[in-house]
Amino acid sequence: MISPTKQRLNITLSKDDKTFLEMISKKEQKPVATKARELLEMAIEIHEDYQIEKLINDREKNSKGKYIKFEDVCWE
């Protein structure tokens, strides 16, 4: 059996979030699911940047900061 390249995810949105998502999807002439995926990807990147910035700030505060591989970062 071939596994799908894209994974599906069911989420529950508030009425206001759903309305906003539909509004911006219509404005950009994109399917709602596509716009939701784009926004989620942006949020993940922002969160990742925030976590990396925290790691950098902690390292700068501690002169004995050890270097770790990206794969070993413990995301909160």
Biopython code that builds the backbone (N, CA, C, O; Angstrom):
import numpy as np
from Bio.PDB.StructureBuilder import StructureBuilder

atoms = [
    (1, "MET", "N", (0.838, -1.181, 0.000)),
    (1, "MET", "CA", (0.000, 0.000, 0.000)),
    (1, "MET", "C", (0.886, 1.250, 0.000)),
    (1, "MET", "O", (1.849, 1.335, 0.762)),
    (2, "ILE", "N", (0.562, 2.193, -0.840)),
    (2, "ILE", "CA", (1.323, 3.431, -0.943)),
    (2, "ILE", "C", (0.783, 4.436, 0.069)),
    (2, "ILE", "O", (-0.421, 4.684, 0.132)),
    (3, "SER", "N", (1.687, 5.009, 0.857)),
    (3, "SER", "CA", (1.247, 6.003, 1.834)),
    (3, "SER", "C", (1.150, 7.370, 1.159)),
    (3, "SER", "O", (1.939, 7.678, 0.265)),
    (4, "PRO", "N", (0.190, 8.186, 1.580)),
    (4, "PRO", "CA", (0.029, 9.511, 0.968)),
    (4, "PRO", "C", (1.211, 10.414, 1.297)),
    (4, "PRO", "O", (1.823, 10.292, 2.358)),
    (5, "THR", "N", (1.526, 11.323, 0.375)),
    (5, "THR", "CA", (2.635, 12.248, 0.608)),
    (5, "THR", "C", (2.226, 13.370, 1.543)),
    (5, "THR", "O", (3.070, 13.974, 2.204)),
    (6, "LYS", "N", (0.932, 13.648, 1.600)),
    (6, "LYS", "CA", (0.435, 14.694, 2.494)),
    (6, "LYS", "C", (-0.407, 14.044, 3.583)),
    (6, "LYS", "O", (-1.210, 13.150, 3.316)),
    (7, "GLN", "N", (-0.214, 14.501, 4.797)),
    (7, "GLN", "CA", (-0.967, 13.970, 5.929)),
    (7, "GLN", "C", (-2.153, 14.875, 6.222)),
    (7, "GLN", "O", (-2.029, 16.099, 6.173)),
    (8, "ARG", "N", (-3.272, 14.297, 6.518)),
    (8, "ARG", "CA", (-4.468, 15.076, 6.850)),
    (8, "ARG", "C", (-4.529, 15.311, 8.352)),
    (8, "ARG", "O", (-4.075, 14.492, 9.151)),
    (9, "LEU", "N", (-5.102, 16.453, 8.709)),
    (9, "LEU", "CA", (-5.243, 16.822, 10.108)),
    (9, "LEU", "C", (-6.605, 17.479, 10.285)),
    (9, "LEU", "O", (-6.944, 18.418, 9.565)),
    (10, "ASN", "N", (-7.371, 16.994, 11.226)),
    (10, "ASN", "CA", (-8.662, 17.613, 11.530)),
    (10, "ASN", "C", (-8.484, 18.562, 12.698)),
    (10, "ASN", "O", (-7.918, 18.189, 13.725)),
    (11, "ILE", "N", (-8.967, 19.792, 12.546)),
    (11, "ILE", "CA", (-8.877, 20.770, 13.627)),
    (11, "ILE", "C", (-10.244, 21.394, 13.854)),
    (11, "ILE", "O", (-11.097, 21.403, 12.967)),
    (12, "THR", "N", (-10.433, 21.907, 15.044)),
    (12, "THR", "CA", (-11.659, 22.611, 15.382)),
    (12, "THR", "C", (-11.323, 24.079, 15.557)),
    (12, "THR", "O", (-10.427, 24.436, 16.323)),
    (13, "LEU", "N", (-12.053, 24.935, 14.836)),
    (13, "LEU", "CA", (-11.831, 26.376, 14.902)),
    (13, "LEU", "C", (-13.000, 27.053, 15.592)),
    (13, "LEU", "O", (-14.131, 26.569, 15.551)),
    (14, "SER", "N", (-12.712, 28.173, 16.221)),
    (14, "SER", "CA", (-13.803, 28.992, 16.744)),
    (14, "SER", "C", (-14.564, 29.568, 15.554)),
    (14, "SER", "O", (-14.051, 29.597, 14.435)),
    (15, "LYS", "N", (-15.759, 30.015, 15.795)),
    (15, "LYS", "CA", (-16.576, 30.598, 14.727)),
    (15, "LYS", "C", (-15.863, 31.800, 14.109)),
    (15, "LYS", "O", (-15.854, 31.962, 12.889)),
    (16, "ASP", "N", (-15.267, 32.639, 14.953)),
    (16, "ASP", "CA", (-14.564, 33.828, 14.456)),
    (16, "ASP", "C", (-13.354, 33.449, 13.604)),
    (16, "ASP", "O", (-13.124, 34.048, 12.554)),
    (17, "ASP", "N", (-12.585, 32.464, 14.048)),
    (17, "ASP", "CA", (-11.419, 32.035, 13.274)),
    (17, "ASP", "C", (-11.841, 31.448, 11.930)),
    (17, "ASP", "O", (-11.207, 31.705, 10.906)),
    (18, "LYS", "N", (-12.906, 30.664, 11.941)),
    (18, "LYS", "CA", (-13.401, 30.069, 10.695)),
    (18, "LYS", "C", (-13.864, 31.155, 9.731)),
    (18, "LYS", "O", (-13.569, 31.098, 8.538)),
    (19, "THR", "N", (-14.584, 32.139, 10.246)),
    (19, "THR", "CA", (-15.060, 33.242, 9.413)),
    (19, "THR", "C", (-13.887, 34.014, 8.825)),
    (19, "THR", "O", (-13.881, 34.337, 7.638)),
    (20, "PHE", "N", (-12.895, 34.308, 9.659)),
    (20, "PHE", "CA", (-11.719, 35.039, 9.186)),
    (20, "PHE", "C", (-10.972, 34.238, 8.129)),
    (20, "PHE", "O", (-10.562, 34.790, 7.108)),
    (21, "LEU", "N", (-10.793, 32.954, 8.363)),
    (21, "LEU", "CA", (-10.095, 32.098, 7.413)),
    (21, "LEU", "C", (-10.836, 32.053, 6.078)),
    (21, "LEU", "O", (-10.214, 32.118, 5.018)),
    (22, "GLU", "N", (-12.146, 31.943, 6.129)),
    (22, "GLU", "CA", (-12.937, 31.946, 4.898)),
    (22, "GLU", "C", (-12.823, 33.284, 4.174)),
    (22, "GLU", "O", (-12.751, 33.330, 2.946)),
    (23, "MET", "N", (-12.807, 34.366, 4.939)),
    (23, "MET", "CA", (-12.727, 35.701, 4.349)),
    (23, "MET", "C", (-11.392, 35.903, 3.623)),
    (23, "MET", "O", (-11.371, 36.363, 2.482)),
    (24, "ILE", "N", (-10.293, 35.564, 4.275)),
    (24, "ILE", "CA", (-8.999, 35.791, 3.621)),
    (24, "ILE", "C", (-8.770, 34.794, 2.487)),
    (24, "ILE", "O", (-8.084, 35.110, 1.515)),
    (25, "SER", "N", (-9.332, 33.605, 2.603)),
    (25, "SER", "CA", (-9.224, 32.632, 1.514)),
    (25, "SER", "C", (-9.945, 33.142, 0.277)),
    (25, "SER", "O", (-9.435, 33.045, -0.839)),
    (26, "LYS", "N", (-11.119, 33.680, 0.488)),
    (26, "LYS", "CA", (-11.900, 34.224, -0.631)),
    (26, "LYS", "C", (-11.169, 35.409, -1.259)),
    (26, "LYS", "O", (-11.096, 35.520, -2.483)),
    (27, "LYS", "N", (-10.630, 36.291, -0.419)),
    (27, "LYS", "CA", (-9.915, 37.469, -0.915)),
    (27, "LYS", "C", (-8.711, 37.060, -1.756)),
    (27, "LYS", "O", (-8.436, 37.679, -2.784)),
    (28, "GLU", "N", (-7.995, 36.027, -1.332)),
    (28, "GLU", "CA", (-6.802, 35.570, -2.044)),
    (28, "GLU", "C", (-7.123, 34.522, -3.113)),
    (28, "GLU", "O", (-6.227, 34.020, -3.792)),
    (29, "GLN", "N", (-8.394, 34.203, -3.249)),
    (29, "GLN", "CA", (-8.870, 33.222, -4.234)),
    (29, "GLN", "C", (-8.136, 31.890, -4.091)),
    (29, "GLN", "O", (-7.609, 31.333, -5.055)),
    (30, "LYS", "N", (-8.123, 31.407, -2.861)),
    (30, "LYS", "CA", (-7.490, 30.127, -2.549)),
    (30, "LYS", "C", (-8.489, 29.275, -1.779)),
    (30, "LYS", "O", (-9.358, 29.808, -1.089)),
    (31, "PRO", "N", (-8.370, 27.955, -1.894)),
    (31, "PRO", "CA", (-9.206, 27.100, -1.055)),
    (31, "PRO", "C", (-8.901, 27.338, 0.431)),
    (31, "PRO", "O", (-7.773, 27.665, 0.802)),
    (32, "VAL", "N", (-9.910, 27.169, 1.255)),
    (32, "VAL", "CA", (-9.752, 27.390, 2.695)),
    (32, "VAL", "C", (-8.655, 26.487, 3.259)),
    (32, "VAL", "O", (-7.843, 26.931, 4.070)),
    (33, "ALA", "N", (-8.628, 25.235, 2.839)),
    (33, "ALA", "CA", (-7.614, 24.303, 3.355)),
    (33, "ALA", "C", (-6.202, 24.744, 2.974)),
    (33, "ALA", "O", (-5.269, 24.600, 3.765)),
    (34, "THR", "N", (-6.048, 25.275, 1.775)),
    (34, "THR", "CA", (-4.731, 25.750, 1.338)),
    (34, "THR", "C", (-4.281, 26.930, 2.177)),
    (34, "THR", "O", (-3.128, 26.986, 2.606)),
    (35, "LYS", "N", (-5.184, 27.875, 2.416)),
    (35, "LYS", "CA", (-4.835, 29.050, 3.219)),
    (35, "LYS", "C", (-4.535, 28.632, 4.656)),
    (35, "LYS", "O", (-3.609, 29.156, 5.275)),
    (36, "ALA", "N", (-5.310, 27.698, 5.185)),
    (36, "ALA", "CA", (-5.060, 27.216, 6.548)),
    (36, "ALA", "C", (-3.672, 26.587, 6.639)),
    (36, "ALA", "O", (-2.948, 26.814, 7.609)),
    (37, "ARG", "N", (-3.300, 25.794, 5.627)),
    (37, "ARG", "CA", (-1.974, 25.174, 5.614)),
    (37, "ARG", "C", (-0.878, 26.233, 5.560)),
    (37, "ARG", "O", (0.121, 26.130, 6.272)),
    (38, "GLU", "N", (-1.061, 27.255, 4.714)),
    (38, "GLU", "CA", (-0.065, 28.328, 4.609)),
    (38, "GLU", "C", (0.110, 29.050, 5.944)),
    (38, "GLU", "O", (1.233, 29.327, 6.365)),
    (39, "LEU", "N", (-1.001, 29.351, 6.603)),
    (39, "LEU", "CA", (-0.930, 30.050, 7.889)),
    (39, "LEU", "C", (-0.276, 29.178, 8.956)),
    (39, "LEU", "O", (0.492, 29.674, 9.781)),
    (40, "LEU", "N", (-0.576, 27.893, 8.943)),
    (40, "LEU", "CA", (0.037, 26.975, 9.903)),
    (40, "LEU", "C", (1.541, 26.866, 9.663)),
    (40, "LEU", "O", (2.321, 26.839, 10.615)),
    (41, "GLU", "N", (1.950, 26.805, 8.396)),
    (41, "GLU", "CA", (3.380, 26.767, 8.080)),
    (41, "GLU", "C", (4.080, 28.030, 8.576)),
    (41, "GLU", "O", (5.186, 27.958, 9.112)),
    (42, "MET", "N", (3.438, 29.187, 8.399)),
    (42, "MET", "CA", (4.015, 30.445, 8.886)),
    (42, "MET", "C", (4.143, 30.423, 10.406)),
    (42, "MET", "O", (5.166, 30.834, 10.953)),
    (43, "ALA", "N", (3.107, 29.945, 11.084)),
    (43, "ALA", "CA", (3.130, 29.890, 12.547)),
    (43, "ALA", "C", (4.239, 28.969, 13.043)),
    (43, "ALA", "O", (4.908, 29.279, 14.029)),
    (44, "ILE", "N", (4.437, 27.849, 12.374)),
    (44, "ILE", "CA", (5.497, 26.918, 12.764)),
    (44, "ILE", "C", (6.865, 27.570, 12.592)),
    (44, "ILE", "O", (7.734, 27.428, 13.453)),
    (45, "GLU", "N", (7.060, 28.281, 11.487)),
    (45, "GLU", "CA", (8.340, 28.974, 11.275)),
    (45, "GLU", "C", (8.580, 30.043, 12.332)),
    (45, "GLU", "O", (9.694, 30.176, 12.837)),
    (46, "ILE", "N", (7.548, 30.800, 12.668)),
    (46, "ILE", "CA", (7.680, 31.840, 13.690)),
    (46, "ILE", "C", (8.031, 31.203, 15.033)),
    (46, "ILE", "O", (8.894, 31.703, 15.753)),
    (47, "HIS", "N", (7.369, 30.112, 15.364)),
    (47, "HIS", "CA", (7.640, 29.420, 16.630)),
    (47, "HIS", "C", (9.073, 28.880, 16.647)),
    (47, "HIS", "O", (9.775, 28.986, 17.654)),
    (48, "GLU", "N", (9.491, 28.307, 15.533)),
    (48, "GLU", "CA", (10.856, 27.789, 15.444)),
    (48, "GLU", "C", (11.871, 28.918, 15.627)),
    (48, "GLU", "O", (12.853, 28.754, 16.352)),
    (49, "ASP", "N", (11.644, 30.056, 14.978)),
    (49, "ASP", "CA", (12.545, 31.207, 15.121)),
    (49, "ASP", "C", (12.608, 31.679, 16.568)),
    (49, "ASP", "O", (13.679, 32.021, 17.069)),
    (50, "TYR", "N", (11.460, 31.696, 17.237)),
    (50, "TYR", "CA", (11.403, 32.112, 18.639)),
    (50, "TYR", "C", (12.230, 31.169, 19.513)),
    (50, "TYR", "O", (12.983, 31.615, 20.379)),
    (51, "GLN", "N", (12.084, 29.865, 19.281)),
    (51, "GLN", "CA", (12.822, 28.886, 20.081)),
    (51, "GLN", "C", (14.328, 29.008, 19.846)),
    (51, "GLN", "O", (15.116, 28.907, 20.786)),
    (52, "ILE", "N", (14.722, 29.223, 18.603)),
    (52, "ILE", "CA", (16.144, 29.385, 18.292)),
    (52, "ILE", "C", (16.682, 30.655, 18.935)),
    (52, "ILE", "O", (17.798, 30.666, 19.456)),
    (53, "GLU", "N", (15.889, 31.727, 18.900)),
    (53, "GLU", "CA", (16.324, 32.978, 19.535)),
    (53, "GLU", "C", (16.515, 32.786, 21.035)),
    (53, "GLU", "O", (17.482, 33.293, 21.604)),
    (54, "LYS", "N", (15.604, 32.060, 21.684)),
    (54, "LYS", "CA", (15.761, 31.766, 23.110)),
    (54, "LYS", "C", (17.050, 30.997, 23.366)),
    (54, "LYS", "O", (17.775, 31.290, 24.317)),
    (55, "LEU", "N", (17.332, 30.025, 22.526)),
    (55, "LEU", "CA", (18.543, 29.229, 22.668)),
    (55, "LEU", "C", (19.784, 30.108, 22.527)),
    (55, "LEU", "O", (20.733, 29.977, 23.300)),
    (56, "ILE", "N", (19.775, 30.994, 21.550)),
    (56, "ILE", "CA", (20.907, 31.901, 21.336)),
    (56, "ILE", "C", (21.086, 32.824, 22.533)),
    (56, "ILE", "O", (22.207, 33.017, 23.004)),
    (57, "ASN", "N", (19.994, 33.395, 23.027)),
    (57, "ASN", "CA", (20.077, 34.301, 24.177)),
    (57, "ASN", "C", (20.609, 33.587, 25.410)),
    (57, "ASN", "O", (21.422, 34.145, 26.147)),
    (58, "ASP", "N", (20.161, 32.368, 25.640)),
    (58, "ASP", "CA", (20.666, 31.591, 26.781)),
    (58, "ASP", "C", (22.158, 31.316, 26.629)),
    (58, "ASP", "O", (22.913, 31.388, 27.599)),
    (59, "ARG", "N", (22.569, 31.004, 25.423)),
    (59, "ARG", "CA", (23.981, 30.716, 25.171)),
    (59, "ARG", "C", (24.836, 31.962, 25.395)),
    (59, "ARG", "O", (25.934, 31.874, 25.945)),
    (60, "GLU", "N", (24.332, 33.122, 24.968)),
    (60, "GLU", "CA", (25.088, 34.364, 25.140)),
    (60, "GLU", "C", (25.228, 34.737, 26.610)),
    (60, "GLU", "O", (26.240, 35.314, 27.007)),
    (61, "LYS", "N", (24.226, 34.415, 27.424)),
    (61, "LYS", "CA", (24.282, 34.724, 28.852)),
    (61, "LYS", "C", (25.299, 33.845, 29.573)),
    (61, "LYS", "O", (25.887, 34.256, 30.573)),
    (62, "ASN", "N", (25.499, 32.659, 29.072)),
    (62, "ASN", "CA", (26.382, 31.693, 29.715)),
    (62, "ASN", "C", (27.619, 31.493, 28.845)),
    (62, "ASN", "O", (27.550, 30.870, 27.785)),
    (63, "SER", "N", (28.736, 32.019, 29.296)),
    (63, "SER", "CA", (29.968, 31.919, 28.499)),
    (63, "SER", "C", (30.427, 30.477, 28.324)),
    (63, "SER", "O", (31.230, 30.176, 27.441)),
    (64, "LYS", "N", (29.913, 29.590, 29.169)),
    (64, "LYS", "CA", (30.283, 28.184, 29.054)),
    (64, "LYS", "C", (29.229, 27.400, 28.273)),
    (64, "LYS", "O", (29.152, 26.175, 28.371)),
    (65, "GLY", "N", (28.425, 28.118, 27.502)),
    (65, "GLY", "CA", (27.370, 27.452, 26.736)),
    (65, "GLY", "C", (27.931, 26.395, 25.813)),
    (65, "GLY", "O", (28.913, 26.625, 25.107)),
    (66, "LYS", "N", (27.305, 25.246, 25.823)),
    (66, "LYS", "CA", (27.794, 24.184, 24.955)),
    (66, "LYS", "C", (27.032, 24.234, 23.632)),
    (66, "LYS", "O", (25.884, 24.677, 23.579)),
    (67, "TYR", "N", (27.668, 23.788, 22.600)),
    (67, "TYR", "CA", (27.054, 23.763, 21.282)),
    (67, "TYR", "C", (26.322, 22.447, 21.102)),
    (67, "TYR", "O", (26.818, 21.380, 21.464)),
    (68, "ILE", "N", (25.135, 22.548, 20.536)),
    (68, "ILE", "CA", (24.350, 21.348, 20.286)),
    (68, "ILE", "C", (23.896, 21.341, 18.835)),
    (68, "ILE", "O", (23.786, 22.387, 18.195)),
    (69, "LYS", "N", (23.638, 20.160, 18.340)),
    (69, "LYS", "CA", (23.164, 20.016, 16.969)),
    (69, "LYS", "C", (21.702, 20.435, 16.895)),
    (69, "LYS", "O", (20.966, 20.341, 17.878)),
    (70, "PHE", "N", (21.296, 20.895, 15.730)),
    (70, "PHE", "CA", (19.913, 21.304, 15.518)),
    (70, "PHE", "C", (18.953, 20.168, 15.873)),
    (70, "PHE", "O", (17.906, 20.397, 16.477)),
    (71, "GLU", "N", (19.320, 18.947, 15.493)),
    (71, "GLU", "CA", (18.455, 17.792, 15.737)),
    (71, "GLU", "C", (18.269, 17.507, 17.227)),
    (71, "GLU", "O", (17.293, 16.870, 17.622)),
    (72, "ASP", "N", (19.207, 17.979, 18.052)),
    (72, "ASP", "CA", (19.159, 17.698, 19.484)),
    (72, "ASP", "C", (18.424, 18.766, 20.289)),
    (72, "ASP", "O", (18.311, 18.657, 21.509)),
    (73, "VAL", "N", (17.925, 19.801, 19.605)),
    (73, "VAL", "CA", (17.218, 20.871, 20.305)),
    (73, "VAL", "C", (15.917, 20.320, 20.859)),
    (73, "VAL", "O", (15.178, 19.631, 20.155)),
    (74, "CYS", "N", (15.638, 20.618, 22.110)),
    (74, "CYS", "CA", (14.396, 20.186, 22.748)),
    (74, "CYS", "C", (13.374, 21.307, 22.597)),
    (74, "CYS", "O", (13.428, 22.301, 23.321)),
    (75, "TRP", "N", (12.449, 21.151, 21.664)),
    (75, "TRP", "CA", (11.449, 22.192, 21.399)),
    (75, "TRP", "C", (10.390, 22.169, 22.484)),
    (75, "TRP", "O", (9.922, 21.105, 22.888)),
    (76, "GLU", "N", (10.023, 23.332, 22.944)),
    (76, "GLU", "CA", (9.000, 23.439, 23.999)),
    (76, "GLU", "C", (7.629, 23.496, 23.395)),
    (76, "GLU", "O", (6.638, 23.587, 24.120)),
]
sb = StructureBuilder()
sb.init_structure("model")
sb.init_model(0)
sb.init_chain("A")
sb.init_seg("    ")
for serial, (resi, resn, name, xyz) in enumerate(atoms, 1):
    if name == "N":
        sb.init_residue(resn, " ", resi, " ")
    sb.init_atom(name, np.array(xyz, "f"), 0.0, 1.0, " ", f" {name:<3s}", serial, name[0])
structure = sb.get_structure()
